[in-house]
Amino acid sequence: MSTQLHTDADPVEPTVDEWRFRQLLAAGWPEQEALLLAARHDVDLHQACKLLDRGCDAELAWQILY
């Protein structure tokens, strides 16, 4: 399965999905999961980042969020 971020916006200004993706990567999410989560606006970005910050591994955090 391939997921892509929507990038029709101004190339200088990142899209919301791109910003979410970078935040998730910085929080420690693996790239593929970060890409999928970034595109899911029904998933709370802060909760996704806090789970990893508090020591939850990405696999369990994924199950909690989905």
HUWO-V824268 format. One line per field, one symbol per residue. phi: phi as a letter, one per 40 degrees, with the letter a starting at -180 (. if undefined). psi: psi as a letter, one per 20 degrees, with the letter a starting at -180 (. if undefined). burial: 1 if it has 24 or more other ideal C-beta (glycine too) atoms within 12 Angstrom, else 0. Layout:
# HUWO-V824268
phi->???
psi->???
burial->???
This chain:
# HUWO-V824268
phi->.bbbccbccdcccccdcccddcccccchccdcccccccccccccdccdccdccchccccccdcccb
psi->pppqqpkirphhpqrgggggghggghijqqgghggghhiniipoghgghhghhjjpqhgghghgh.
burial->000010000000000011011011101010001111111100101001101100000100100010
